[in-house]
Amino acid sequence: MKKFFPSVFIILALSSCEATHYRTTNNSVKSTQPTSSGMRNSSANQTELEYQTLIKTYKSETAAVLTDLLNGSEDSPNTSITVENNSRCNMVLTISGNNYFKKIPIGANKIGSAMVPKNQNYNISGMVCNSVYNQTKFISSSYNVTLSN
């Protein structure tokens, strides 16, 4: 646990850095823009911070998802979305649809899931090790995605 706290402070310090803009006397603007790899690291840091924040309060729907997967009923108004994170990075999965929005923290090499209303379009997105995943899918029955680097 002691090793965890210094890394959180380092991540917080790094994520608070922004591009700085300087104005010169001839009204031209000079800026210190991060390189594309710096932007990727910033995005990865933001994802990790969001993951660490969400994991503290997230309530898993594992029992409902397992019931749906094992005993799925066509009469049920809900179905499951399951995402397997086979990467070395933690991620935050966002599921949004008509009157539905949820963020799910999924650890490296873990599985995350949610119950959603059936027969709707959902945008399923997240960042996995600096790679963006974004899919729009019509969900009418249980849906499974496997992500890796």
Chimera marker file (.cmm) of the C-alpha trace (Angstrom):
<marker_set name="trace">
<marker id="1" x="0.000" y="0.000" z="0.000" r="1" g="1" b="0" radius="0.5"/>
<marker id="2" x="2.915" y="2.376" z="0.720" r="1" g="1" b="0" radius="0.5"/>
<marker id="3" x="4.194" y="1.956" z="-2.851" r="1" g="1" b="0" radius="0.5"/>
<marker id="4" x="0.780" y="2.997" z="-4.204" r="1" g="1" b="0" radius="0.5"/>
<marker id="5" x="0.665" y="6.486" z="-2.636" r="1" g="1" b="0" radius="0.5"/>
<marker id="6" x="3.877" y="7.930" z="-4.205" r="1" g="1" b="0" radius="0.5"/>
<marker id="7" x="2.785" y="6.756" z="-7.655" r="1" g="1" b="0" radius="0.5"/>
<marker id="8" x="-0.613" y="8.451" z="-7.232" r="1" g="1" b="0" radius="0.5"/>
<marker id="9" x="1.076" y="11.751" z="-6.400" r="1" g="1" b="0" radius="0.5"/>
<marker id="10" x="3.405" y="11.434" z="-9.393" r="1" g="1" b="0" radius="0.5"/>
<marker id="11" x="0.458" y="10.713" z="-11.699" r="1" g="1" b="0" radius="0.5"/>
<marker id="12" x="-1.467" y="13.668" z="-10.250" r="1" g="1" b="0" radius="0.5"/>
<marker id="13" x="1.508" y="15.977" z="-10.746" r="1" g="1" b="0" radius="0.5"/>
<marker id="14" x="2.051" y="14.833" z="-14.341" r="1" g="1" b="0" radius="0.5"/>
<marker id="15" x="-1.604" y="15.080" z="-15.295" r="1" g="1" b="0" radius="0.5"/>
<marker id="16" x="-1.859" y="18.658" z="-14.045" r="1" g="1" b="0" radius="0.5"/>
<marker id="17" x="0.726" y="19.851" z="-16.599" r="1" g="1" b="0" radius="0.5"/>
<marker id="18" x="-0.746" y="21.751" z="-19.533" r="1" g="1" b="0" radius="0.5"/>
<marker id="19" x="0.630" y="23.423" z="-22.614" r="1" g="1" b="0" radius="0.5"/>
<marker id="20" x="1.840" y="26.930" z="-21.792" r="1" g="1" b="0" radius="0.5"/>
<marker id="21" x="1.355" y="29.785" z="-24.240" r="1" g="1" b="0" radius="0.5"/>
<marker id="22" x="3.650" y="32.820" z="-24.285" r="1" g="1" b="0" radius="0.5"/>
<marker id="23" x="2.818" y="36.109" z="-26.014" r="1" g="1" b="0" radius="0.5"/>
<marker id="24" x="5.669" y="38.058" z="-27.573" r="1" g="1" b="0" radius="0.5"/>
<marker id="25" x="5.778" y="41.773" z="-28.352" r="1" g="1" b="0" radius="0.5"/>
<marker id="26" x="5.022" y="41.271" z="-32.053" r="1" g="1" b="0" radius="0.5"/>
<marker id="27" x="1.683" y="39.576" z="-31.179" r="1" g="1" b="0" radius="0.5"/>
<marker id="28" x="2.790" y="36.167" z="-32.434" r="1" g="1" b="0" radius="0.5"/>
<marker id="29" x="2.144" y="33.258" z="-30.161" r="1" g="1" b="0" radius="0.5"/>
<marker id="30" x="4.783" y="30.756" z="-29.152" r="1" g="1" b="0" radius="0.5"/>
<marker id="31" x="3.618" y="27.649" z="-27.441" r="1" g="1" b="0" radius="0.5"/>
<marker id="32" x="5.242" y="24.665" z="-25.944" r="1" g="1" b="0" radius="0.5"/>
<marker id="33" x="3.110" y="21.884" z="-27.362" r="1" g="1" b="0" radius="0.5"/>
<marker id="34" x="3.710" y="18.335" z="-26.190" r="1" g="1" b="0" radius="0.5"/>
<marker id="35" x="4.810" y="15.867" z="-28.806" r="1" g="1" b="0" radius="0.5"/>
<marker id="36" x="2.346" y="13.265" z="-29.983" r="1" g="1" b="0" radius="0.5"/>
<marker id="37" x="3.920" y="10.727" z="-27.613" r="1" g="1" b="0" radius="0.5"/>
<marker id="38" x="3.568" y="13.251" z="-24.769" r="1" g="1" b="0" radius="0.5"/>
<marker id="39" x="-0.120" y="13.603" z="-25.579" r="1" g="1" b="0" radius="0.5"/>
<marker id="40" x="-0.482" y="9.825" z="-25.547" r="1" g="1" b="0" radius="0.5"/>
<marker id="41" x="1.181" y="9.613" z="-22.141" r="1" g="1" b="0" radius="0.5"/>
<marker id="42" x="-1.112" y="12.354" z="-20.881" r="1" g="1" b="0" radius="0.5"/>
<marker id="43" x="-4.149" y="10.422" z="-22.137" r="1" g="1" b="0" radius="0.5"/>
<marker id="44" x="-2.883" y="7.233" z="-20.530" r="1" g="1" b="0" radius="0.5"/>
<marker id="45" x="-2.328" y="9.111" z="-17.261" r="1" g="1" b="0" radius="0.5"/>
<marker id="46" x="-5.837" y="10.581" z="-17.430" r="1" g="1" b="0" radius="0.5"/>
<marker id="47" x="-7.293" y="7.126" z="-18.045" r="1" g="1" b="0" radius="0.5"/>
<marker id="48" x="-5.365" y="5.697" z="-15.090" r="1" g="1" b="0" radius="0.5"/>
<marker id="49" x="-6.520" y="8.523" z="-12.809" r="1" g="1" b="0" radius="0.5"/>
<marker id="50" x="-10.122" y="8.052" z="-13.919" r="1" g="1" b="0" radius="0.5"/>
<marker id="51" x="-9.785" y="4.282" z="-13.369" r="1" g="1" b="0" radius="0.5"/>
<marker id="52" x="-8.396" y="4.782" z="-9.848" r="1" g="1" b="0" radius="0.5"/>
<marker id="53" x="-11.226" y="7.197" z="-9.000" r="1" g="1" b="0" radius="0.5"/>
<marker id="54" x="-13.996" y="4.980" z="-10.383" r="1" g="1" b="0" radius="0.5"/>
<marker id="55" x="-12.728" y="1.733" z="-8.853" r="1" g="1" b="0" radius="0.5"/>
<marker id="56" x="-13.270" y="3.179" z="-5.357" r="1" g="1" b="0" radius="0.5"/>
<marker id="57" x="-17.030" y="3.603" z="-5.808" r="1" g="1" b="0" radius="0.5"/>
<marker id="58" x="-17.944" y="1.216" z="-8.634" r="1" g="1" b="0" radius="0.5"/>
<marker id="59" x="-20.600" y="-1.389" z="-7.878" r="1" g="1" b="0" radius="0.5"/>
<marker id="60" x="-20.288" y="-4.463" z="-10.074" r="1" g="1" b="0" radius="0.5"/>
<marker id="61" x="-23.320" y="-6.129" z="-11.638" r="1" g="1" b="0" radius="0.5"/>
<marker id="62" x="-21.627" y="-9.541" z="-11.764" r="1" g="1" b="0" radius="0.5"/>
<marker id="63" x="-24.559" y="-11.546" z="-10.365" r="1" g="1" b="0" radius="0.5"/>
<marker id="64" x="-27.066" y="-10.052" z="-12.828" r="1" g="1" b="0" radius="0.5"/>
<marker id="65" x="-24.661" y="-10.509" z="-15.755" r="1" g="1" b="0" radius="0.5"/>
<marker id="66" x="-23.951" y="-14.145" z="-14.883" r="1" g="1" b="0" radius="0.5"/>
<marker id="67" x="-27.670" y="-14.833" z="-14.528" r="1" g="1" b="0" radius="0.5"/>
<marker id="68" x="-28.243" y="-13.293" z="-17.958" r="1" g="1" b="0" radius="0.5"/>
<marker id="69" x="-25.421" y="-15.293" z="-19.543" r="1" g="1" b="0" radius="0.5"/>
<marker id="70" x="-26.481" y="-18.595" z="-17.994" r="1" g="1" b="0" radius="0.5"/>
<marker id="71" x="-30.264" y="-18.227" z="-18.011" r="1" g="1" b="0" radius="0.5"/>
<marker id="72" x="-30.866" y="-15.465" z="-20.568" r="1" g="1" b="0" radius="0.5"/>
<marker id="73" x="-34.523" y="-14.926" z="-21.247" r="1" g="1" b="0" radius="0.5"/>
<marker id="74" x="-36.034" y="-13.375" z="-24.343" r="1" g="1" b="0" radius="0.5"/>
<marker id="75" x="-38.729" y="-11.918" z="-22.074" r="1" g="1" b="0" radius="0.5"/>
<marker id="76" x="-36.226" y="-9.940" z="-20.008" r="1" g="1" b="0" radius="0.5"/>
<marker id="77" x="-36.016" y="-6.219" z="-20.870" r="1" g="1" b="0" radius="0.5"/>
<marker id="78" x="-32.241" y="-6.202" z="-20.176" r="1" g="1" b="0" radius="0.5"/>
<marker id="79" x="-29.170" y="-7.997" z="-21.456" r="1" g="1" b="0" radius="0.5"/>
<marker id="80" x="-25.452" y="-7.969" z="-20.704" r="1" g="1" b="0" radius="0.5"/>
<marker id="81" x="-22.406" y="-6.362" z="-22.280" r="1" g="1" b="0" radius="0.5"/>
<marker id="82" x="-19.130" y="-8.004" z="-21.284" r="1" g="1" b="0" radius="0.5"/>
<marker id="83" x="-15.679" y="-6.609" z="-22.116" r="1" g="1" b="0" radius="0.5"/>
<marker id="84" x="-12.523" y="-8.621" z="-21.576" r="1" g="1" b="0" radius="0.5"/>
<marker id="85" x="-9.446" y="-6.415" z="-21.169" r="1" g="1" b="0" radius="0.5"/>
<marker id="86" x="-6.493" y="-8.594" z="-22.263" r="1" g="1" b="0" radius="0.5"/>
<marker id="87" x="-4.059" y="-5.679" z="-22.213" r="1" g="1" b="0" radius="0.5"/>
<marker id="88" x="-1.415" y="-4.668" z="-19.704" r="1" g="1" b="0" radius="0.5"/>
<marker id="89" x="-3.274" y="-1.396" z="-18.989" r="1" g="1" b="0" radius="0.5"/>
<marker id="90" x="-6.249" y="-0.470" z="-16.851" r="1" g="1" b="0" radius="0.5"/>
<marker id="91" x="-9.108" y="1.078" z="-18.796" r="1" g="1" b="0" radius="0.5"/>
<marker id="92" x="-12.411" y="2.863" z="-18.332" r="1" g="1" b="0" radius="0.5"/>
<marker id="93" x="-15.198" y="1.638" z="-20.586" r="1" g="1" b="0" radius="0.5"/>
<marker id="94" x="-18.005" y="4.052" z="-21.398" r="1" g="1" b="0" radius="0.5"/>
<marker id="95" x="-21.376" y="2.699" z="-22.510" r="1" g="1" b="0" radius="0.5"/>
<marker id="96" x="-23.929" y="5.253" z="-23.664" r="1" g="1" b="0" radius="0.5"/>
<marker id="97" x="-27.305" y="4.881" z="-25.291" r="1" g="1" b="0" radius="0.5"/>
<marker id="98" x="-30.843" y="6.207" z="-25.191" r="1" g="1" b="0" radius="0.5"/>
<marker id="99" x="-31.312" y="7.288" z="-21.543" r="1" g="1" b="0" radius="0.5"/>
<marker id="100" x="-28.340" y="5.144" z="-20.496" r="1" g="1" b="0" radius="0.5"/>
<marker id="101" x="-24.797" y="6.131" z="-19.506" r="1" g="1" b="0" radius="0.5"/>
<marker id="102" x="-22.280" y="4.150" z="-17.491" r="1" g="1" b="0" radius="0.5"/>
<marker id="103" x="-18.516" y="4.124" z="-16.933" r="1" g="1" b="0" radius="0.5"/>
<marker id="104" x="-16.950" y="0.822" z="-15.959" r="1" g="1" b="0" radius="0.5"/>
<marker id="105" x="-13.381" y="0.505" z="-14.625" r="1" g="1" b="0" radius="0.5"/>
<marker id="106" x="-11.742" y="-2.632" z="-16.025" r="1" g="1" b="0" radius="0.5"/>
<marker id="107" x="-8.325" y="-3.652" z="-14.725" r="1" g="1" b="0" radius="0.5"/>
<marker id="108" x="-5.558" y="-5.106" z="-16.864" r="1" g="1" b="0" radius="0.5"/>
<marker id="109" x="-6.363" y="-8.729" z="-17.751" r="1" g="1" b="0" radius="0.5"/>
<marker id="110" x="-9.805" y="-8.452" z="-16.126" r="1" g="1" b="0" radius="0.5"/>
<marker id="111" x="-13.410" y="-8.598" z="-17.321" r="1" g="1" b="0" radius="0.5"/>
<marker id="112" x="-15.963" y="-5.832" z="-16.892" r="1" g="1" b="0" radius="0.5"/>
<marker id="113" x="-19.667" y="-5.979" z="-17.588" r="1" g="1" b="0" radius="0.5"/>
<marker id="114" x="-22.967" y="-4.170" z="-17.343" r="1" g="1" b="0" radius="0.5"/>
<marker id="115" x="-26.652" y="-4.820" z="-17.788" r="1" g="1" b="0" radius="0.5"/>
<marker id="116" x="-28.307" y="-2.620" z="-20.419" r="1" g="1" b="0" radius="0.5"/>
<marker id="117" x="-31.814" y="-2.320" z="-21.855" r="1" g="1" b="0" radius="0.5"/>
<marker id="118" x="-32.275" y="-4.508" z="-24.962" r="1" g="1" b="0" radius="0.5"/>
<marker id="119" x="-32.940" y="-3.422" z="-28.540" r="1" g="1" b="0" radius="0.5"/>
<marker id="120" x="-31.035" y="-0.149" z="-28.514" r="1" g="1" b="0" radius="0.5"/>
<marker id="121" x="-27.946" y="1.334" z="-30.141" r="1" g="1" b="0" radius="0.5"/>
<marker id="122" x="-25.041" y="1.820" z="-27.765" r="1" g="1" b="0" radius="0.5"/>
<marker id="123" x="-21.757" y="3.616" z="-28.185" r="1" g="1" b="0" radius="0.5"/>
<marker id="124" x="-19.088" y="1.530" z="-26.436" r="1" g="1" b="0" radius="0.5"/>
<marker id="125" x="-15.765" y="3.314" z="-26.040" r="1" g="1" b="0" radius="0.5"/>
<marker id="126" x="-12.575" y="3.416" z="-24.042" r="1" g="1" b="0" radius="0.5"/>
<marker id="127" x="-8.819" y="3.799" z="-24.214" r="1" g="1" b="0" radius="0.5"/>
<marker id="128" x="-6.620" y="0.712" z="-23.980" r="1" g="1" b="0" radius="0.5"/>
<marker id="129" x="-2.873" y="1.390" z="-23.673" r="1" g="1" b="0" radius="0.5"/>
<marker id="130" x="-3.059" y="4.630" z="-25.737" r="1" g="1" b="0" radius="0.5"/>
<marker id="131" x="-5.322" y="3.030" z="-28.343" r="1" g="1" b="0" radius="0.5"/>
<marker id="132" x="-8.890" y="4.250" z="-28.653" r="1" g="1" b="0" radius="0.5"/>
<marker id="133" x="-11.707" y="1.743" z="-28.928" r="1" g="1" b="0" radius="0.5"/>
<marker id="134" x="-15.023" y="3.103" z="-30.187" r="1" g="1" b="0" radius="0.5"/>
<marker id="135" x="-17.891" y="0.954" z="-31.457" r="1" g="1" b="0" radius="0.5"/>
<marker id="136" x="-21.568" y="1.637" z="-32.069" r="1" g="1" b="0" radius="0.5"/>
<marker id="137" x="-23.602" y="-1.531" z="-31.773" r="1" g="1" b="0" radius="0.5"/>
<marker id="138" x="-27.275" y="-2.455" z="-31.731" r="1" g="1" b="0" radius="0.5"/>
<marker id="139" x="-27.663" y="-4.688" z="-28.674" r="1" g="1" b="0" radius="0.5"/>
<marker id="140" x="-30.531" y="-7.179" z="-28.684" r="1" g="1" b="0" radius="0.5"/>
<marker id="141" x="-28.861" y="-10.039" z="-26.791" r="1" g="1" b="0" radius="0.5"/>
<marker id="142" x="-25.748" y="-10.531" z="-24.680" r="1" g="1" b="0" radius="0.5"/>
<marker id="143" x="-22.669" y="-8.985" z="-26.301" r="1" g="1" b="0" radius="0.5"/>
<marker id="144" x="-19.011" y="-9.784" z="-25.632" r="1" g="1" b="0" radius="0.5"/>
<marker id="145" x="-15.883" y="-7.864" z="-26.713" r="1" g="1" b="0" radius="0.5"/>
<marker id="146" x="-12.236" y="-8.795" z="-26.144" r="1" g="1" b="0" radius="0.5"/>
<marker id="147" x="-9.673" y="-5.991" z="-26.233" r="1" g="1" b="0" radius="0.5"/>
<marker id="148" x="-5.877" y="-6.313" z="-26.234" r="1" g="1" b="0" radius="0.5"/>
<marker id="149" x="-2.849" y="-4.192" z="-27.128" r="1" g="1" b="0" radius="0.5"/>
<link id1="1" id2="2" r="1" g="1" b="0" radius="0.2"/>
<link id1="2" id2="3" r="1" g="1" b="0" radius="0.2"/>
<link id1="3" id2="4" r="1" g="1" b="0" radius="0.2"/>
<link id1="4" id2="5" r="1" g="1" b="0" radius="0.2"/>
<link id1="5" id2="6" r="1" g="1" b="0" radius="0.2"/>
<link id1="6" id2="7" r="1" g="1" b="0" radius="0.2"/>
<link id1="7" id2="8" r="1" g="1" b="0" radius="0.2"/>
<link id1="8" id2="9" r="1" g="1" b="0" radius="0.2"/>
<link id1="9" id2="10" r="1" g="1" b="0" radius="0.2"/>
<link id1="10" id2="11" r="1" g="1" b="0" radius="0.2"/>
<link id1="11" id2="12" r="1" g="1" b="0" radius="0.2"/>
<link id1="12" id2="13" r="1" g="1" b="0" radius="0.2"/>
<link id1="13" id2="14" r="1" g="1" b="0" radius="0.2"/>
<link id1="14" id2="15" r="1" g="1" b="0" radius="0.2"/>
<link id1="15" id2="16" r="1" g="1" b="0" radius="0.2"/>
<link id1="16" id2="17" r="1" g="1" b="0" radius="0.2"/>
<link id1="17" id2="18" r="1" g="1" b="0" radius="0.2"/>
<link id1="18" id2="19" r="1" g="1" b="0" radius="0.2"/>
<link id1="19" id2="20" r="1" g="1" b="0" radius="0.2"/>
<link id1="20" id2="21" r="1" g="1" b="0" radius="0.2"/>
<link id1="21" id2="22" r="1" g="1" b="0" radius="0.2"/>
<link id1="22" id2="23" r="1" g="1" b="0" radius="0.2"/>
<link id1="23" id2="24" r="1" g="1" b="0" radius="0.2"/>
<link id1="24" id2="25" r="1" g="1" b="0" radius="0.2"/>
<link id1="25" id2="26" r="1" g="1" b="0" radius="0.2"/>
<link id1="26" id2="27" r="1" g="1" b="0" radius="0.2"/>
<link id1="27" id2="28" r="1" g="1" b="0" radius="0.2"/>
<link id1="28" id2="29" r="1" g="1" b="0" radius="0.2"/>
<link id1="29" id2="30" r="1" g="1" b="0" radius="0.2"/>
<link id1="30" id2="31" r="1" g="1" b="0" radius="0.2"/>
<link id1="31" id2="32" r="1" g="1" b="0" radius="0.2"/>
<link id1="32" id2="33" r="1" g="1" b="0" radius="0.2"/>
<link id1="33" id2="34" r="1" g="1" b="0" radius="0.2"/>
<link id1="34" id2="35" r="1" g="1" b="0" radius="0.2"/>
<link id1="35" id2="36" r="1" g="1" b="0" radius="0.2"/>
<link id1="36" id2="37" r="1" g="1" b="0" radius="0.2"/>
<link id1="37" id2="38" r="1" g="1" b="0" radius="0.2"/>
<link id1="38" id2="39" r="1" g="1" b="0" radius="0.2"/>
<link id1="39" id2="40" r="1" g="1" b="0" radius="0.2"/>
<link id1="40" id2="41" r="1" g="1" b="0" radius="0.2"/>
<link id1="41" id2="42" r="1" g="1" b="0" radius="0.2"/>
<link id1="42" id2="43" r="1" g="1" b="0" radius="0.2"/>
<link id1="43" id2="44" r="1" g="1" b="0" radius="0.2"/>
<link id1="44" id2="45" r="1" g="1" b="0" radius="0.2"/>
<link id1="45" id2="46" r="1" g="1" b="0" radius="0.2"/>
<link id1="46" id2="47" r="1" g="1" b="0" radius="0.2"/>
<link id1="47" id2="48" r="1" g="1" b="0" radius="0.2"/>
<link id1="48" id2="49" r="1" g="1" b="0" radius="0.2"/>
<link id1="49" id2="50" r="1" g="1" b="0" radius="0.2"/>
<link id1="50" id2="51" r="1" g="1" b="0" radius="0.2"/>
<link id1="51" id2="52" r="1" g="1" b="0" radius="0.2"/>
<link id1="52" id2="53" r="1" g="1" b="0" radius="0.2"/>
<link id1="53" id2="54" r="1" g="1" b="0" radius="0.2"/>
<link id1="54" id2="55" r="1" g="1" b="0" radius="0.2"/>
<link id1="55" id2="56" r="1" g="1" b="0" radius="0.2"/>
<link id1="56" id2="57" r="1" g="1" b="0" radius="0.2"/>
<link id1="57" id2="58" r="1" g="1" b="0" radius="0.2"/>
<link id1="58" id2="59" r="1" g="1" b="0" radius="0.2"/>
<link id1="59" id2="60" r="1" g="1" b="0" radius="0.2"/>
<link id1="60" id2="61" r="1" g="1" b="0" radius="0.2"/>
<link id1="61" id2="62" r="1" g="1" b="0" radius="0.2"/>
<link id1="62" id2="63" r="1" g="1" b="0" radius="0.2"/>
<link id1="63" id2="64" r="1" g="1" b="0" radius="0.2"/>
<link id1="64" id2="65" r="1" g="1" b="0" radius="0.2"/>
<link id1="65" id2="66" r="1" g="1" b="0" radius="0.2"/>
<link id1="66" id2="67" r="1" g="1" b="0" radius="0.2"/>
<link id1="67" id2="68" r="1" g="1" b="0" radius="0.2"/>
<link id1="68" id2="69" r="1" g="1" b="0" radius="0.2"/>
<link id1="69" id2="70" r="1" g="1" b="0" radius="0.2"/>
<link id1="70" id2="71" r="1" g="1" b="0" radius="0.2"/>
<link id1="71" id2="72" r="1" g="1" b="0" radius="0.2"/>
<link id1="72" id2="73" r="1" g="1" b="0" radius="0.2"/>
<link id1="73" id2="74" r="1" g="1" b="0" radius="0.2"/>
<link id1="74" id2="75" r="1" g="1" b="0" radius="0.2"/>
<link id1="75" id2="76" r="1" g="1" b="0" radius="0.2"/>
<link id1="76" id2="77" r="1" g="1" b="0" radius="0.2"/>
<link id1="77" id2="78" r="1" g="1" b="0" radius="0.2"/>
<link id1="78" id2="79" r="1" g="1" b="0" radius="0.2"/>
<link id1="79" id2="80" r="1" g="1" b="0" radius="0.2"/>
<link id1="80" id2="81" r="1" g="1" b="0" radius="0.2"/>
<link id1="81" id2="82" r="1" g="1" b="0" radius="0.2"/>
<link id1="82" id2="83" r="1" g="1" b="0" radius="0.2"/>
<link id1="83" id2="84" r="1" g="1" b="0" radius="0.2"/>
<link id1="84" id2="85" r="1" g="1" b="0" radius="0.2"/>
<link id1="85" id2="86" r="1" g="1" b="0" radius="0.2"/>
<link id1="86" id2="87" r="1" g="1" b="0" radius="0.2"/>
<link id1="87" id2="88" r="1" g="1" b="0" radius="0.2"/>
<link id1="88" id2="89" r="1" g="1" b="0" radius="0.2"/>
<link id1="89" id2="90" r="1" g="1" b="0" radius="0.2"/>
<link id1="90" id2="91" r="1" g="1" b="0" radius="0.2"/>
<link id1="91" id2="92" r="1" g="1" b="0" radius="0.2"/>
<link id1="92" id2="93" r="1" g="1" b="0" radius="0.2"/>
<link id1="93" id2="94" r="1" g="1" b="0" radius="0.2"/>
<link id1="94" id2="95" r="1" g="1" b="0" radius="0.2"/>
<link id1="95" id2="96" r="1" g="1" b="0" radius="0.2"/>
<link id1="96" id2="97" r="1" g="1" b="0" radius="0.2"/>
<link id1="97" id2="98" r="1" g="1" b="0" radius="0.2"/>
<link id1="98" id2="99" r="1" g="1" b="0" radius="0.2"/>
<link id1="99" id2="100" r="1" g="1" b="0" radius="0.2"/>
<link id1="100" id2="101" r="1" g="1" b="0" radius="0.2"/>
<link id1="101" id2="102" r="1" g="1" b="0" radius="0.2"/>
<link id1="102" id2="103" r="1" g="1" b="0" radius="0.2"/>
<link id1="103" id2="104" r="1" g="1" b="0" radius="0.2"/>
<link id1="104" id2="105" r="1" g="1" b="0" radius="0.2"/>
<link id1="105" id2="106" r="1" g="1" b="0" radius="0.2"/>
<link id1="106" id2="107" r="1" g="1" b="0" radius="0.2"/>
<link id1="107" id2="108" r="1" g="1" b="0" radius="0.2"/>
<link id1="108" id2="109" r="1" g="1" b="0" radius="0.2"/>
<link id1="109" id2="110" r="1" g="1" b="0" radius="0.2"/>
<link id1="110" id2="111" r="1" g="1" b="0" radius="0.2"/>
<link id1="111" id2="112" r="1" g="1" b="0" radius="0.2"/>
<link id1="112" id2="113" r="1" g="1" b="0" radius="0.2"/>
<link id1="113" id2="114" r="1" g="1" b="0" radius="0.2"/>
<link id1="114" id2="115" r="1" g="1" b="0" radius="0.2"/>
<link id1="115" id2="116" r="1" g="1" b="0" radius="0.2"/>
<link id1="116" id2="117" r="1" g="1" b="0" radius="0.2"/>
<link id1="117" id2="118" r="1" g="1" b="0" radius="0.2"/>
<link id1="118" id2="119" r="1" g="1" b="0" radius="0.2"/>
<link id1="119" id2="120" r="1" g="1" b="0" radius="0.2"/>
<link id1="120" id2="121" r="1" g="1" b="0" radius="0.2"/>
<link id1="121" id2="122" r="1" g="1" b="0" radius="0.2"/>
<link id1="122" id2="123" r="1" g="1" b="0" radius="0.2"/>
<link id1="123" id2="124" r="1" g="1" b="0" radius="0.2"/>
<link id1="124" id2="125" r="1" g="1" b="0" radius="0.2"/>
<link id1="125" id2="126" r="1" g="1" b="0" radius="0.2"/>
<link id1="126" id2="127" r="1" g="1" b="0" radius="0.2"/>
<link id1="127" id2="128" r="1" g="1" b="0" radius="0.2"/>
<link id1="128" id2="129" r="1" g="1" b="0" radius="0.2"/>
<link id1="129" id2="130" r="1" g="1" b="0" radius="0.2"/>
<link id1="130" id2="131" r="1" g="1" b="0" radius="0.2"/>
<link id1="131" id2="132" r="1" g="1" b="0" radius="0.2"/>
<link id1="132" id2="133" r="1" g="1" b="0" radius="0.2"/>
<link id1="133" id2="134" r="1" g="1" b="0" radius="0.2"/>
<link id1="134" id2="135" r="1" g="1" b="0" radius="0.2"/>
<link id1="135" id2="136" r="1" g="1" b="0" radius="0.2"/>
<link id1="136" id2="137" r="1" g="1" b="0" radius="0.2"/>
<link id1="137" id2="138" r="1" g="1" b="0" radius="0.2"/>
<link id1="138" id2="139" r="1" g="1" b="0" radius="0.2"/>
<link id1="139" id2="140" r="1" g="1" b="0" radius="0.2"/>
<link id1="140" id2="141" r="1" g="1" b="0" radius="0.2"/>
<link id1="141" id2="142" r="1" g="1" b="0" radius="0.2"/>
<link id1="142" id2="143" r="1" g="1" b="0" radius="0.2"/>
<link id1="143" id2="144" r="1" g="1" b="0" radius="0.2"/>
<link id1="144" id2="145" r="1" g="1" b="0" radius="0.2"/>
<link id1="145" id2="146" r="1" g="1" b="0" radius="0.2"/>
<link id1="146" id2="147" r="1" g="1" b="0" radius="0.2"/>
<link id1="147" id2="148" r="1" g="1" b="0" radius="0.2"/>
<link id1="148" id2="149" r="1" g="1" b="0" radius="0.2"/>
</marker_set>
